[in-house]
Amino acid sequence: MNSIVQRPRGILLDFGGVIVSTRKRETWVQEVAAEISQLIDGALPLERIEADVRAGETAAKLVRNALARPARAPEFTHTGYILDFVAAEWPEHLRRQIAEHASHLCYLTGLRSEEREMRRGTRELLEWCRAEGIAVGIASNALSGRVHREWNRDHGLSRFFRAEVYSDEAGIRKPDARFLWRAAEAIGVPISQCWYVGDHLDRDVLCGKRAGAASAVLMPAPNAEKRPFATEVEPDLTVADPAELLSVLQSLPARGAKAAATSAATSSAPETSAPETATQVAAPTSAATTSEPRTPEAAERVAAARQLRRQAENAVLRVEEYLRGAFRGNMHVEYKEGVHDQVTEHDRASEKILIDALLAQCPTASIIGEEYGMIEGSGPVTFYLDPIDGTSNFVQGIAFFCASVGVAYDGEICAGAILDPMARNLFSADSEAAYLNDAVLRTPQALPAGRATLITGYPTVKDLKIDGETALQRQAQLIQNFSSVRRVGSGALSLCHVAAGWTDSALGASVNAWDIAAGMQIVRMAGGTYQPLWYGEPESGTADQDAPGYLAWGPGGNYPVLEQVAAQIRAAR
């Protein structure tokens, strides 16, 4: 053992090989192939589909082994698994048809491919950890985390876990250290005070070491695959099963009162109140700018917003490789309300990926999306989805578009995430801060008007119909007043550029809630100003994301002409 001298404050467990032992079911390929055949109306011979399902499993296994090497390890999406590994050689119309069912088929594959049996001592270990106040979470690579969640629920284990983090939902996989960092954050314990327990050296022990876990524990599975290549890491501890892990934990001294108090002060949430799911905690705060001591209730709200941010991040990362693969490829373009309002099959497929990822993490949430509209949930969380904000750019091959997920709790925006897939920039915010690729984002001082840049889509075709030629006169005012005026075609990404200081200001006059819900929180938490633009007096209690327009600028921004133009637009409507 390394320096294992006391019990951890948290334990992160792999699922397969640790919670359960697994073995392949003999008939799973035939069962999955039969389902696929029904979904494509028997368009391919069943024998061909079965061969492709087997080929897909083999290809995915090879890719997973390869991803055990790099420090950054992205997880392939459900759509990517089906299209790249199973249906790689299918006719394009069948690929489009089956892509709509990718998440269902990954779930079915995970469900049918293996039989699972709880390992010796699992329940006793979890019960003891709960009694001792040790936080426990799941951190597991998975084709479909939903399968594992349901297994835990059906076997009465879900209540023991403060969080369950799966790679298909997070968009990254072990041995990427960020995966364990997210899991540790989700259970409210610093990774430096967590043990990580897994059944592979090359994924689990390596990930624990990279992430800085207090101890990386190896629990070899009875039927574990041979390592594909040598890994120069050694576990701090090797145990046979959960029962032996429990014996080791019981033999160690508990953390002293002083150590526990110190640890609690560094934790992002009180150990006794970390949420199992985002919907089980108090409402998040809208901002965390007060210097007053944080109460336990406030800490819970902050932790909830942080967890919702992570859920939004996980969701948008799920569409990254899909959008990158579809960009500048052949696509079918349709028109909603004229030639200026385009939509593609990729908008719909991306929104489906987002919906599946979000509901897997927060099943009671409501969803308001650009393509599929409203999905009514029973909980207080609402996700606002724009799967491709900047579809016209996407269609034309212009690399300025994004996927956006805004999060409201009881109607108030508290978190959000926006992914620029081509630049690989992930913007996000909760109720404490804004982030760019996991680093805290603070907006620099904005330039004065004569040197500043403005991003605006005004006037759109809709604006011209409403405001007539006056809209062009207002546009001229802006062009004359700002050093540079840019029309870039994505309101959500424009707001991210304001937050990052890459542009000084932004104006939108005809927007929907899904366009700006995430971006407005990112601007505000980065230190900029987001001002909703209302036409007439809003009803009492109307949320900012429901405003049809907006102004945004960085700290110190002073743009009288911009505000004058906004006032003219407001007065005319």
Buried (B, 14 or more C-beta within 10 A) or exposed (E): EEEBEEBBBBBBBBBBBBBBBBEEEEEBBBBBBBBBBEBBEEBBEEEEBBEBBBBBBEBBEEBBBEBBEEEEBBBBBBBBBBBBBBBEEBEEEBBBBBBBBBBBBBBBBBBBBBEBEBBBBBBEBBEBBBEEEBBBBBBBBBBBBBBBBBBBEEBEBBEBBBBBBBBBBBBBBBBBBBBBBBBBBBBBBBBBBBBBBBBBBBBBBBBBBBBBBBBBBBBBBEEBEEEBEEBEBEBBBEBEBBBBBBEBBEEEEEBEEEEBEEBBEEBBBBBEBBBBBBBEBBBBBBBBEEEEEBEEEBBBBBBBBBBBBBBBBBBBBBBBBBBEBBBBEEBEBEEEEEEEBBBBBBBBBBBBBBBBBBBBBBBBBBBBBBBBEEBEBEBBBBBBBBBBBBBBBBBEEBBBBBBBBBBBBEEBBBBBBBBBBBEEBBBBBBBBBBBBEEEEBBBBEBBEBEEBBBBBBBBBEBBBEBBEEBBEEBBEBBEEBBEEBBEBBBBBBBBBBBBBBBBBBBBBBBBBBBBBBBBBBBBBBBBBBBBBBBBEEBEEEEBBBBBBBBBBBBBEBEBEBBBBBBEBBBEEB
